[in-house]
């Protein structure tokens, strides 16, 4: 006799993350330039890198340790963390938030080591126009911004142009 094998399938889903939800924390609000020295172990800066094709602000966040702790500031390598170049990949917003939360922990010696030796540049949403319009892969101009890194145009792909 044949033994019956029961197979179960579990489907996972995530609702799309809205642009307004990407901007919900003080960390990524595009309301001008901010610099906060939390302590010697954490310096947080936020500024507007550029405006998208439709005029939405695109913030860039810098996280590192103060200049007088760890590796000399000019010798620290930069690590770039970006999210949502494809608007439909809403899980990237959750990953971004997790990385941000980890890098801003104050009493973690491992994170402190990272901040003292690296400068983290973080961009929460590379394609805000596509997210607002509900596109899956394309920008306001109808192009896949992830295919514009070699020669971005500052008028059609300002997000990629200014990151590069």
N, C-alpha and C positions, 0 to 999 in steps of 0.2 A: 504494500500500500504506500502511496505517496504521502509524505508529510506536507501539510500545508504551512506555508510561511506567511506570516502576516507582515505586510509592509505598510509603514506609516509615513506619510509625507507631511511636513510642516512648512507652511508658507509664511514668510515674514514680509511685513510691509512697513513702510514709513511714509507718513503723509509728507507732501512737499513742504519744504521750509519756505516761508514767505520772506520777502526782502525786509518787511517790517519786523519780523522775528529775528532776522540776522542782526538788526540794529537795536535789539531790545536791551542790551546791557550797556552800561557806561563805557565798557572797554572798546566798543566799536562805533559808538555814536559819532556821526560825522559833523559835529558841531563846532568845528574850529580846532586850532592847535592847542594841545595840552601837554605839559610836562610835569610829572609827579615824581619826586624823590621820596619813595616810601621809607627807605632806610639805606644804609651803605650797601646793602645786598640787592636792592631792587630799584631800578629806574625805569619808569614807564613813560613813553612819549606817544602821542597820537596826533597825526596831522593829515590833512587832505592831500593825497598824492596827485589827484587830478579829478576832473569831472568826466563822467561817461558821455557818450554821444548825445544822450537826451538830457544831460545836465545833472545827473545824480552824482553826489560826492562819493569818491572812493578813498576811504581812509587807509592809512598804513600805520601800523602799531610797531613801535620799537621797544624791545625788552632786553635789558642787560643789567649788569651791576654798575655801581658808581665808578667813576674814573680812578678812584684811589684804592680799589680793592681788586685783587686778582691780576690777570694778565694786563699789561699796559693796553690802554684803550685802542691805540692805533695798530696794535698787533693782533687784536681779536678778529677772527674770521666771522663773516656774516652767514647766517642761515636764513633762507627765504622760505616762508610757509605761506602758501596761497590756497584759496578755496573757491569753489563755484565758478570755474571757467566755463563749465557746462551747467547751465541753470537747473537742469533736471536732476543733478546729482546732489540732492538735498542732504544725503548722509554726510557729505563733506562739511556741512555747517556744524554737525554734531562733533565730528573729529576735530575741527578747528577749535571749537569751544573747549574740548577736552585738553588740547595742547595748550591753549591759553591759560586755562585753570591750573594746569600743572606748572607752567613757567612762572606763574605769579604766586606760587606758594612761598610763604615767607620763612618758615622754619624747617625746610627740607635741605639737608646738606648736599644731596645729589643735584638738586635743581640749582642750588647756590653755586656749585662748581660749574654748571653749564653757563649760568649768567656771568660768572667771573671770567670765562674763557671765550665766550661767543657773544655776538650781537644778533638777536633774533628780529627779523623784519617780518611782520605778519600782515597779510592782506585778506580780510574776511570774505570778500566777494569780488572776484575779478570780472564778473559780468552782471552788474546790477540791472542793466536794462533788460537782459534776457530773463532774469528772475522776475522782475516786475511784470513783464508781459506774458509770463507763463511759457516761454519757449523751453524746449528741451536741450538743444545744443547751440542754438545760434544767438547772436547779439541783435541789437536794434537794427543794424545794417544787414542782417540776414546772413552773416558769415560765422563760421566756427572760429572763435578767437584762439583756440588752441592750435590752429593751423597758421597763425600769423606771426609766430615768434621770429622767423628769419628776417622778414622785412616789414615790420608793422608801419602803417601810415598813421601819423599823428592826428589826422582829421577823421579817419574812418575807424581806426582801432586805438583810440587814445589810452585805453586801459592797458593794453599790452605794450604800447610805445613807451609809456611812462614807467612801467615796471622794468622794462629792459634798459 
